[in-house]
Amino acid sequence: MKPITNKEQQVTYLKERLEIFLEVLDAIDPETTELEDIDRLIQMMDDLEDKMEQFQTREEQ
């Protein structure tokens, strides 16, 4: 996949990923949530943070 270098596309990508995260978070039932579910949420946030850092690095270059 080609890297996203356009700032507007980067923001759109991050918003879409954040929306997916919020949908998953909203769908979780606290009574039945397993540790693996929490781990997946943490991984999603880590991935989002990594992508933001990649975009920031591209912008500085």
PDB file of N, CA, C, O and CB in Angstrom:
ATOM      1  N   MET A   1       0.833  -1.178   0.000  1.00  0.00           N
ATOM      2  CA  MET A   1       0.000   0.000   0.000  1.00  0.00           C
ATOM      3  C   MET A   1       0.881   1.244   0.000  1.00  0.00           C
ATOM      4  O   MET A   1       1.913   1.283   0.670  1.00  0.00           O
ATOM      5  CB  MET A   1      -0.949  -0.004   1.208  1.00  0.00           C
ATOM      6  N   LYS A   2       0.476   2.241  -0.739  1.00  0.00           N
ATOM      7  CA  LYS A   2       1.219   3.492  -0.860  1.00  0.00           C
ATOM      8  C   LYS A   2       1.049   4.323   0.418  1.00  0.00           C
ATOM      9  O   LYS A   2      -0.069   4.451   0.916  1.00  0.00           O
ATOM     10  CB  LYS A   2       0.742   4.296  -2.104  1.00  0.00           C
ATOM     11  N   PRO A   3       2.143   4.894   0.962  1.00  0.00           N
ATOM     12  CA  PRO A   3       2.038   5.723   2.174  1.00  0.00           C
ATOM     13  C   PRO A   3       1.151   6.956   1.946  1.00  0.00           C
ATOM     14  O   PRO A   3       1.140   7.544   0.865  1.00  0.00           O
ATOM     15  CB  PRO A   3       3.439   6.168   2.633  1.00  0.00           C
ATOM     16  N   ILE A   4       0.423   7.320   2.978  1.00  0.00           N
ATOM     17  CA  ILE A   4      -0.418   8.512   2.926  1.00  0.00           C
ATOM     18  C   ILE A   4       0.453   9.705   3.307  1.00  0.00           C
ATOM     19  O   ILE A   4       0.969   9.778   4.423  1.00  0.00           O
ATOM     20  CB  ILE A   4      -1.668   8.385   3.879  1.00  0.00           C
ATOM     21  N   THR A   5       0.611  10.638   2.371  1.00  0.00           N
ATOM     22  CA  THR A   5       1.453  11.799   2.639  1.00  0.00           C
ATOM     23  C   THR A   5       0.644  13.092   2.709  1.00  0.00           C
ATOM     24  O   THR A   5       1.115  14.090   3.256  1.00  0.00           O
ATOM     25  CB  THR A   5       2.524  11.921   1.570  1.00  0.00           C
ATOM     26  N   ASN A   6      -0.543  13.079   2.171  1.00  0.00           N
ATOM     27  CA  ASN A   6      -1.402  14.255   2.204  1.00  0.00           C
ATOM     28  C   ASN A   6      -1.980  14.427   3.605  1.00  0.00           C
ATOM     29  O   ASN A   6      -2.596  13.504   4.138  1.00  0.00           O
ATOM     30  CB  ASN A   6      -2.534  14.139   1.157  1.00  0.00           C
ATOM     31  N   LYS A   7      -1.786  15.600   4.203  1.00  0.00           N
ATOM     32  CA  LYS A   7      -2.212  15.851   5.582  1.00  0.00           C
ATOM     33  C   LYS A   7      -3.711  15.617   5.769  1.00  0.00           C
ATOM     34  O   LYS A   7      -4.129  15.041   6.773  1.00  0.00           O
ATOM     35  CB  LYS A   7      -1.859  17.277   5.987  1.00  0.00           C
ATOM     36  N   GLU A   8      -4.504  16.054   4.822  1.00  0.00           N
ATOM     37  CA  GLU A   8      -5.961  15.873   4.916  1.00  0.00           C
ATOM     38  C   GLU A   8      -6.326  14.383   4.920  1.00  0.00           C
ATOM     39  O   GLU A   8      -7.198  13.960   5.679  1.00  0.00           O
ATOM     40  CB  GLU A   8      -6.672  16.592   3.740  1.00  0.00           C
ATOM     41  N   GLN A   9      -5.668  13.603   4.088  1.00  0.00           N
ATOM     42  CA  GLN A   9      -5.910  12.161   4.049  1.00  0.00           C
ATOM     43  C   GLN A   9      -5.450  11.500   5.353  1.00  0.00           C
ATOM     44  O   GLN A   9      -6.085  10.560   5.831  1.00  0.00           O
ATOM     45  CB  GLN A   9      -5.186  11.526   2.843  1.00  0.00           C
ATOM     46  N   GLN A  10      -4.357  11.989   5.919  1.00  0.00           N
ATOM     47  CA  GLN A  10      -3.864  11.454   7.182  1.00  0.00           C
ATOM     48  C   GLN A  10      -4.895  11.673   8.287  1.00  0.00           C
ATOM     49  O   GLN A  10      -5.195  10.759   9.056  1.00  0.00           O
ATOM     50  CB  GLN A  10      -2.521  12.106   7.560  1.00  0.00           C
ATOM     51  N   VAL A  11      -5.430  12.881   8.360  1.00  0.00           N
ATOM     52  CA  VAL A  11      -6.430  13.196   9.383  1.00  0.00           C
ATOM     53  C   VAL A  11      -7.673  12.336   9.176  1.00  0.00           C
ATOM     54  O   VAL A  11      -8.234  11.815  10.140  1.00  0.00           O
ATOM     55  CB  VAL A  11      -6.801  14.701   9.347  1.00  0.00           C
ATOM     56  N   THR A  12      -8.100  12.186   7.943  1.00  0.00           N
ATOM     57  CA  THR A  12      -9.269  11.352   7.640  1.00  0.00           C
ATOM     58  C   THR A  12      -9.016   9.909   8.068  1.00  0.00           C
ATOM     59  O   THR A  12      -9.882   9.276   8.672  1.00  0.00           O
ATOM     60  CB  THR A  12      -9.606  11.412   6.131  1.00  0.00           C
ATOM     61  N   TYR A  13      -7.840   9.395   7.756  1.00  0.00           N
ATOM     62  CA  TYR A  13      -7.489   8.028   8.146  1.00  0.00           C
ATOM     63  C   TYR A  13      -7.561   7.880   9.664  1.00  0.00           C
ATOM     64  O   TYR A  13      -8.157   6.928  10.166  1.00  0.00           O
ATOM     65  CB  TYR A  13      -6.075   7.659   7.635  1.00  0.00           C
ATOM     66  N   LEU A  14      -6.961   8.809  10.392  1.00  0.00           N
ATOM     67  CA  LEU A  14      -6.944   8.727  11.856  1.00  0.00           C
ATOM     68  C   LEU A  14      -8.359   8.823  12.431  1.00  0.00           C
ATOM     69  O   LEU A  14      -8.694   8.110  13.377  1.00  0.00           O
ATOM     70  CB  LEU A  14      -6.060   9.842  12.443  1.00  0.00           C
ATOM     71  N   LYS A  15      -9.178   9.692  11.867  1.00  0.00           N
ATOM     72  CA  LYS A  15     -10.564   9.813  12.329  1.00  0.00           C
ATOM     73  C   LYS A  15     -11.328   8.508  12.107  1.00  0.00           C
ATOM     74  O   LYS A  15     -12.082   8.070  12.975  1.00  0.00           O
ATOM     75  CB  LYS A  15     -11.275  10.973  11.603  1.00  0.00           C
ATOM     76  N   GLU A  16     -11.131   7.893  10.949  1.00  0.00           N
ATOM     77  CA  GLU A  16     -11.813   6.632  10.651  1.00  0.00           C
ATOM     78  C   GLU A  16     -11.373   5.540  11.616  1.00  0.00           C
ATOM     79  O   GLU A  16     -12.200   4.778  12.116  1.00  0.00           O
ATOM     80  CB  GLU A  16     -11.540   6.199   9.202  1.00  0.00           C
ATOM     81  N   ARG A  17     -10.079   5.462  11.877  1.00  0.00           N
ATOM     82  CA  ARG A  17      -9.570   4.439  12.805  1.00  0.00           C
ATOM     83  C   ARG A  17     -10.079   4.686  14.222  1.00  0.00           C
ATOM     84  O   ARG A  17     -10.405   3.740  14.939  1.00  0.00           O
ATOM     85  CB  ARG A  17      -8.027   4.420  12.795  1.00  0.00           C
ATOM     86  N   LEU A  18     -10.147   5.936  14.622  1.00  0.00           N
ATOM     87  CA  LEU A  18     -10.660   6.273  15.945  1.00  0.00           C
ATOM     88  C   LEU A  18     -12.145   5.926  16.044  1.00  0.00           C
ATOM     89  O   LEU A  18     -12.606   5.437  17.075  1.00  0.00           O
ATOM     90  CB  LEU A  18     -10.435   7.769  16.247  1.00  0.00           C
ATOM     91  N   GLU A  19     -12.878   6.177  14.984  1.00  0.00           N
ATOM     92  CA  GLU A  19     -14.305   5.835  14.962  1.00  0.00           C
ATOM     93  C   GLU A  19     -14.498   4.319  15.109  1.00  0.00           C
ATOM     94  O   GLU A  19     -15.392   3.878  15.830  1.00  0.00           O
ATOM     95  CB  GLU A  19     -14.962   6.337  13.649  1.00  0.00           C
ATOM     96  N   ILE A  20     -13.676   3.534  14.438  1.00  0.00           N
ATOM     97  CA  ILE A  20     -13.739   2.076  14.567  1.00  0.00           C
ATOM     98  C   ILE A  20     -13.463   1.674  16.014  1.00  0.00           C
ATOM     99  O   ILE A  20     -14.169   0.838  16.578  1.00  0.00           O
ATOM    100  CB  ILE A  20     -12.725   1.392  13.609  1.00  0.00           C
ATOM    101  N   PHE A  21     -12.441   2.270  16.604  1.00  0.00           N
ATOM    102  CA  PHE A  21     -12.111   1.979  18.005  1.00  0.00           C
ATOM    103  C   PHE A  21     -13.305   2.288  18.908  1.00  0.00           C
ATOM    104  O   PHE A  21     -13.658   1.481  19.768  1.00  0.00           O
ATOM    105  CB  PHE A  21     -10.873   2.794  18.455  1.00  0.00           C
ATOM    106  N   LEU A  22     -13.923   3.447  18.717  1.00  0.00           N
ATOM    107  CA  LEU A  22     -15.055   3.841  19.555  1.00  0.00           C
ATOM    108  C   LEU A  22     -16.248   2.900  19.374  1.00  0.00           C
ATOM    109  O   LEU A  22     -16.962   2.603  20.332  1.00  0.00           O
ATOM    110  CB  LEU A  22     -15.470   5.275  19.234  1.00  0.00           C
ATOM    111  N   GLU A  23     -16.457   2.439  18.155  1.00  0.00           N
ATOM    112  CA  GLU A  23     -17.538   1.481  17.909  1.00  0.00           C
ATOM    113  C   GLU A  23     -17.282   0.168  18.637  1.00  0.00           C
ATOM    114  O   GLU A  23     -18.190  -0.397  19.246  1.00  0.00           O
ATOM    115  CB  GLU A  23     -17.697   1.226  16.406  1.00  0.00           C
ATOM    116  N   VAL A  24     -16.052  -0.314  18.572  1.00  0.00           N
ATOM    117  CA  VAL A  24     -15.697  -1.546  19.271  1.00  0.00           C
ATOM    118  C   VAL A  24     -15.850  -1.352  20.783  1.00  0.00           C
ATOM    119  O   VAL A  24     -16.399  -2.211  21.473  1.00  0.00           O
ATOM    120  CB  VAL A  24     -14.249  -1.975  18.920  1.00  0.00           C
ATOM    121  N   LEU A  25     -15.369  -0.241  21.277  1.00  0.00           N
ATOM    122  CA  LEU A  25     -15.466   0.061  22.706  1.00  0.00           C
ATOM    123  C   LEU A  25     -16.922   0.122  23.150  1.00  0.00           C
ATOM    124  O   LEU A  25     -17.277  -0.401  24.206  1.00  0.00           O
ATOM    125  CB  LEU A  25     -14.762   1.386  23.024  1.00  0.00           C
ATOM    126  N   ASP A  26     -17.750   0.751  22.355  1.00  0.00           N
ATOM    127  CA  ASP A  26     -19.168   0.881  22.687  1.00  0.00           C
ATOM    128  C   ASP A  26     -19.879  -0.476  22.687  1.00  0.00           C
ATOM    129  O   ASP A  26     -20.833  -0.679  23.438  1.00  0.00           O
ATOM    130  CB  ASP A  26     -19.851   1.825  21.700  1.00  0.00           C
ATOM    131  N   ALA A  27     -19.418  -1.391  21.855  1.00  0.00           N
ATOM    132  CA  ALA A  27     -20.065  -2.700  21.728  1.00  0.00           C
ATOM    133  C   ALA A  27     -19.669  -3.673  22.840  1.00  0.00           C
ATOM    134  O   ALA A  27     -20.289  -4.726  22.989  1.00  0.00           O
ATOM    135  CB  ALA A  27     -19.726  -3.306  20.387  1.00  0.00           C
ATOM    136  N   ILE A  28     -18.665  -3.335  23.603  1.00  0.00           N
ATOM    137  CA  ILE A  28     -18.191  -4.251  24.644  1.00  0.00           C
ATOM    138  C   ILE A  28     -19.134  -4.222  25.839  1.00  0.00           C
ATOM    139  O   ILE A  28     -19.536  -3.162  26.318  1.00  0.00           O
ATOM    140  CB  ILE A  28     -16.758  -3.884  25.085  1.00  0.00           C
ATOM    141  N   ASP A  29     -19.470  -5.409  26.299  1.00  0.00           N
ATOM    142  CA  ASP A  29     -20.294  -5.557  27.491  1.00  0.00           C
ATOM    143  C   ASP A  29     -19.361  -5.749  28.691  1.00  0.00           C
ATOM    144  O   ASP A  29     -18.648  -6.750  28.761  1.00  0.00           O
ATOM    145  CB  ASP A  29     -21.295  -6.761  27.347  1.00  0.00           C
ATOM    146  N   PRO A  30     -19.360  -4.815  29.623  1.00  0.00           N
ATOM    147  CA  PRO A  30     -18.438  -4.908  30.765  1.00  0.00           C
ATOM    148  C   PRO A  30     -18.599  -6.196  31.576  1.00  0.00           C
ATOM    149  O   PRO A  30     -17.649  -6.660  32.206  1.00  0.00           O
ATOM    150  CB  PRO A  30     -18.640  -3.722  31.677  1.00  0.00           C
ATOM    151  N   GLU A  31     -19.789  -6.762  31.558  1.00  0.00           N
ATOM    152  CA  GLU A  31     -20.052  -7.982  32.333  1.00  0.00           C
ATOM    153  C   GLU A  31     -19.411  -9.221  31.716  1.00  0.00           C
ATOM    154  O   GLU A  31     -19.111 -10.181  32.425  1.00  0.00           O
ATOM    155  CB  GLU A  31     -21.545  -8.201  32.461  1.00  0.00           C
ATOM    156  N   THR A  32     -19.199  -9.207  30.407  1.00  0.00           N
ATOM    157  CA  THR A  32     -18.687 -10.402  29.732  1.00  0.00           C
ATOM    158  C   THR A  32     -17.326 -10.183  29.062  1.00  0.00           C
ATOM    159  O   THR A  32     -16.816 -11.075  28.384  1.00  0.00           O
ATOM    160  CB  THR A  32     -19.684 -10.864  28.697  1.00  0.00           C
ATOM    161  N   THR A  33     -16.753  -9.020  29.248  1.00  0.00           N
ATOM    162  CA  THR A  33     -15.480  -8.700  28.601  1.00  0.00           C
ATOM    163  C   THR A  33     -14.356  -9.565  29.165  1.00  0.00           C
ATOM    164  O   THR A  33     -14.208  -9.712  30.378  1.00  0.00           O
ATOM    165  CB  THR A  33     -15.144  -7.207  28.780  1.00  0.00           C
ATOM    166  N   GLU A  34     -13.584 -10.121  28.267  1.00  0.00           N
ATOM    167  CA  GLU A  34     -12.435 -10.951  28.628  1.00  0.00           C
ATOM    168  C   GLU A  34     -11.161 -10.112  28.540  1.00  0.00           C
ATOM    169  O   GLU A  34     -11.147  -9.047  27.922  1.00  0.00           O
ATOM    170  CB  GLU A  34     -12.337 -12.204  27.703  1.00  0.00           C
ATOM    171  N   LEU A  35     -10.120 -10.596  29.152  1.00  0.00           N
ATOM    172  CA  LEU A  35      -8.825  -9.924  29.104  1.00  0.00           C
ATOM    173  C   LEU A  35      -8.343  -9.761  27.660  1.00  0.00           C
ATOM    174  O   LEU A  35      -7.724  -8.751  27.326  1.00  0.00           O
ATOM    175  CB  LEU A  35      -7.789 -10.706  29.923  1.00  0.00           C
ATOM    176  N   GLU A  36      -8.621 -10.738  26.811  1.00  0.00           N
ATOM    177  CA  GLU A  36      -8.213 -10.661  25.408  1.00  0.00           C
ATOM    178  C   GLU A  36      -8.886  -9.480  24.708  1.00  0.00           C
ATOM    179  O   GLU A  36      -8.287  -8.848  23.838  1.00  0.00           O
ATOM    180  CB  GLU A  36      -8.552 -11.972  24.679  1.00  0.00           C
ATOM    181  N   ASP A  37     -10.133  -9.182  25.089  1.00  0.00           N
ATOM    182  CA  ASP A  37     -10.836  -8.041  24.503  1.00  0.00           C
ATOM    183  C   ASP A  37     -10.139  -6.737  24.875  1.00  0.00           C
ATOM    184  O   ASP A  37      -9.965  -5.856  24.033  1.00  0.00           O
ATOM    185  CB  ASP A  37     -12.305  -8.013  24.968  1.00  0.00           C
ATOM    186  N   ILE A  38      -9.749  -6.620  26.119  1.00  0.00           N
ATOM    187  CA  ILE A  38      -9.039  -5.428  26.581  1.00  0.00           C
ATOM    188  C   ILE A  38      -7.691  -5.322  25.878  1.00  0.00           C
ATOM    189  O   ILE A  38      -7.279  -4.234  25.473  1.00  0.00           O
ATOM    190  CB  ILE A  38      -8.848  -5.462  28.116  1.00  0.00           C
ATOM    191  N   ASP A  39      -7.012  -6.443  25.738  1.00  0.00           N
ATOM    192  CA  ASP A  39      -5.728  -6.455  25.026  1.00  0.00           C
ATOM    193  C   ASP A  39      -5.888  -5.977  23.584  1.00  0.00           C
ATOM    194  O   ASP A  39      -5.034  -5.254  23.069  1.00  0.00           O
ATOM    195  CB  ASP A  39      -5.121  -7.865  25.045  1.00  0.00           C
ATOM    196  N   ARG A  40      -6.983  -6.382  22.931  1.00  0.00           N
ATOM    197  CA  ARG A  40      -7.223  -5.936  21.548  1.00  0.00           C
ATOM    198  C   ARG A  40      -7.461  -4.430  21.490  1.00  0.00           C
ATOM    199  O   ARG A  40      -6.991  -3.759  20.571  1.00  0.00           O
ATOM    200  CB  ARG A  40      -8.430  -6.682  20.942  1.00  0.00           C
ATOM    201  N   LEU A  41      -8.187  -3.901  22.466  1.00  0.00           N
ATOM    202  CA  LEU A  41      -8.401  -2.451  22.512  1.00  0.00           C
ATOM    203  C   LEU A  41      -7.089  -1.701  22.713  1.00  0.00           C
ATOM    204  O   LEU A  41      -6.839  -0.681  22.070  1.00  0.00           O
ATOM    205  CB  LEU A  41      -9.381  -2.093  23.631  1.00  0.00           C
ATOM    206  N   ILE A  42      -6.271  -2.209  23.598  1.00  0.00           N
ATOM    207  CA  ILE A  42      -4.962  -1.591  23.829  1.00  0.00           C
ATOM    208  C   ILE A  42      -4.123  -1.647  22.555  1.00  0.00           C
ATOM    209  O   ILE A  42      -3.441  -0.678  22.221  1.00  0.00           O
ATOM    210  CB  ILE A  42      -4.220  -2.294  24.992  1.00  0.00           C
ATOM    211  N   GLN A  43      -4.168  -2.763  21.849  1.00  0.00           N
ATOM    212  CA  GLN A  43      -3.408  -2.902  20.604  1.00  0.00           C
ATOM    213  C   GLN A  43      -3.922  -1.919  19.546  1.00  0.00           C
ATOM    214  O   GLN A  43      -3.139  -1.335  18.797  1.00  0.00           O
ATOM    215  CB  GLN A  43      -3.496  -4.354  20.075  1.00  0.00           C
ATOM    216  N   MET A  44      -5.237  -1.745  19.495  1.00  0.00           N
ATOM    217  CA  MET A  44      -5.804  -0.783  18.548  1.00  0.00           C
ATOM    218  C   MET A  44      -5.293   0.624  18.849  1.00  0.00           C
ATOM    219  O   MET A  44      -4.938   1.363  17.930  1.00  0.00           O
ATOM    220  CB  MET A  44      -7.349  -0.816  18.600  1.00  0.00           C
ATOM    221  N   MET A  45      -5.252   0.995  20.109  1.00  0.00           N
ATOM    222  CA  MET A  45      -4.755   2.324  20.484  1.00  0.00           C
ATOM    223  C   MET A  45      -3.263   2.456  20.197  1.00  0.00           C
ATOM    224  O   MET A  45      -2.806   3.504  19.742  1.00  0.00           O
ATOM    225  CB  MET A  45      -5.028   2.598  21.969  1.00  0.00           C
ATOM    226  N   ASP A  46      -2.508   1.398  20.461  1.00  0.00           N
ATOM    227  CA  ASP A  46      -1.075   1.413  20.143  1.00  0.00           C
ATOM    228  C   ASP A  46      -0.847   1.585  18.646  1.00  0.00           C
ATOM    229  O   ASP A  46       0.028   2.341  18.224  1.00  0.00           O
ATOM    230  CB  ASP A  46      -0.403   0.120  20.631  1.00  0.00           C
ATOM    231  N   ASP A  47      -1.646   0.875  17.847  1.00  0.00           N
ATOM    232  CA  ASP A  47      -1.525   0.984  16.392  1.00  0.00           C
ATOM    233  C   ASP A  47      -1.852   2.399  15.924  1.00  0.00           C
ATOM    234  O   ASP A  47      -1.185   2.947  15.046  1.00  0.00           O
ATOM    235  CB  ASP A  47      -2.449  -0.031  15.697  1.00  0.00           C
ATOM    236  N   LEU A  48      -2.881   2.977  16.520  1.00  0.00           N
ATOM    237  CA  LEU A  48      -3.269   4.344  16.171  1.00  0.00           C
ATOM    238  C   LEU A  48      -2.170   5.341  16.545  1.00  0.00           C
ATOM    239  O   LEU A  48      -1.869   6.261  15.784  1.00  0.00           O
ATOM    240  CB  LEU A  48      -4.585   4.721  16.871  1.00  0.00           C
ATOM    241  N   GLU A  49      -1.585   5.149  17.704  1.00  0.00           N
ATOM    242  CA  GLU A  49      -0.484   6.013  18.132  1.00  0.00           C
ATOM    243  C   GLU A  49       0.719   5.877  17.194  1.00  0.00           C
ATOM    244  O   GLU A  49       1.344   6.873  16.828  1.00  0.00           O
ATOM    245  CB  GLU A  49      -0.071   5.676  19.575  1.00  0.00           C
ATOM    246  N   ASP A  50       1.038   4.638  16.808  1.00  0.00           N
ATOM    247  CA  ASP A  50       2.147   4.408  15.879  1.00  0.00           C
ATOM    248  C   ASP A  50       1.900   5.130  14.549  1.00  0.00           C
ATOM    249  O   ASP A  50       2.808   5.738  13.982  1.00  0.00           O
ATOM    250  CB  ASP A  50       2.340   2.894  15.637  1.00  0.00           C
ATOM    251  N   LYS A  51       0.678   5.052  14.074  1.00  0.00           N
ATOM    252  CA  LYS A  51       0.351   5.689  12.795  1.00  0.00           C
ATOM    253  C   LYS A  51       0.466   7.207  12.919  1.00  0.00           C
ATOM    254  O   LYS A  51       0.960   7.864  12.002  1.00  0.00           O
ATOM    255  CB  LYS A  51      -1.075   5.292  12.335  1.00  0.00           C
ATOM    256  N   MET A  52       0.023   7.761  14.024  1.00  0.00           N
ATOM    257  CA  MET A  52       0.150   9.209  14.229  1.00  0.00           C
ATOM    258  C   MET A  52       1.620   9.613  14.226  1.00  0.00           C
ATOM    259  O   MET A  52       1.981  10.639  13.649  1.00  0.00           O
ATOM    260  CB  MET A  52      -0.522   9.636  15.558  1.00  0.00           C
ATOM    261  N   GLU A  53       2.456   8.825  14.858  1.00  0.00           N
ATOM    262  CA  GLU A  53       3.887   9.115  14.878  1.00  0.00           C
ATOM    263  C   GLU A  53       4.486   9.022  13.478  1.00  0.00           C
ATOM    264  O   GLU A  53       5.335   9.836  13.114  1.00  0.00           O
ATOM    265  CB  GLU A  53       4.612   8.157  15.825  1.00  0.00           C
ATOM    266  N   GLN A  54       4.057   8.047  12.699  1.00  0.00           N
ATOM    267  CA  GLN A  54       4.533   7.930  11.317  1.00  0.00           C
ATOM    268  C   GLN A  54       4.154   9.168  10.513  1.00  0.00           C
ATOM    269  O   GLN A  54       4.971   9.713   9.771  1.00  0.00           O
ATOM    270  CB  GLN A  54       3.957   6.665  10.649  1.00  0.00           C
ATOM    271  N   PHE A  55       2.912   9.604  10.669  1.00  0.00           N
ATOM    272  CA  PHE A  55       2.456  10.797   9.946  1.00  0.00           C
ATOM    273  C   PHE A  55       3.256  12.016  10.390  1.00  0.00           C
ATOM    274  O   PHE A  55       3.643  12.843   9.564  1.00  0.00           O
ATOM    275  CB  PHE A  55       0.943  11.036  10.174  1.00  0.00           C
ATOM    276  N   GLN A  56       3.499  12.125  11.667  1.00  0.00           N
ATOM    277  CA  GLN A  56       4.264  13.264  12.191  1.00  0.00           C
ATOM    278  C   GLN A  56       5.673  13.264  11.608  1.00  0.00           C
ATOM    279  O   GLN A  56       6.188  14.315  11.228  1.00  0.00           O
ATOM    280  CB  GLN A  56       4.322  13.220  13.739  1.00  0.00           C
ATOM    281  N   THR A  57       6.290  12.107  11.537  1.00  0.00           N
ATOM    282  CA  THR A  57       7.639  11.983  10.991  1.00  0.00           C
ATOM    283  C   THR A  57       7.667  12.383   9.512  1.00  0.00           C
ATOM    284  O   THR A  57       8.585  13.072   9.067  1.00  0.00           O
ATOM    285  CB  THR A  57       8.156  10.542  11.164  1.00  0.00           C
ATOM    286  N   ARG A  58       6.664  11.950   8.763  1.00  0.00           N
ATOM    287  CA  ARG A  58       6.606  12.315   7.348  1.00  0.00           C
ATOM    288  C   ARG A  58       6.462  13.825   7.180  1.00  0.00           C
ATOM    289  O   ARG A  58       7.048  14.423   6.277  1.00  0.00           O
ATOM    290  CB  ARG A  58       5.441  11.591   6.656  1.00  0.00           C
ATOM    291  N   GLU A  59       5.684  14.420   8.051  1.00  0.00           N
ATOM    292  CA  GLU A  59       5.457  15.856   7.971  1.00  0.00           C
ATOM    293  C   GLU A  59       6.737  16.640   8.238  1.00  0.00           C
ATOM    294  O   GLU A  59       6.959  17.691   7.638  1.00  0.00           O
ATOM    295  CB  GLU A  59       4.376  16.272   8.955  1.00  0.00           C
ATOM    296  N   GLU A  60       7.566  16.139   9.126  1.00  0.00           N
ATOM    297  CA  GLU A  60       8.805  16.838   9.497  1.00  0.00           C
ATOM    298  C   GLU A  60       9.871  16.702   8.431  1.00  0.00           C
ATOM    299  O   GLU A  60      10.823  17.482   8.419  1.00  0.00           O
ATOM    300  CB  GLU A  60       9.338  16.307  10.817  1.00  0.00           C
ATOM    301  N   GLN A  61       9.742  15.747   7.547  1.00  0.00           N
ATOM    302  CA  GLN A  61      10.770  15.529   6.524  1.00  0.00           C
ATOM    303  C   GLN A  61      10.632  16.451   5.355  1.00  0.00           C
ATOM    304  O   GLN A  61      11.427  16.382   4.417  1.00  0.00           O
ATOM    305  CB  GLN A  61      10.731  14.124   6.041  1.00  0.00           C
TER     306      GLN A  61
END
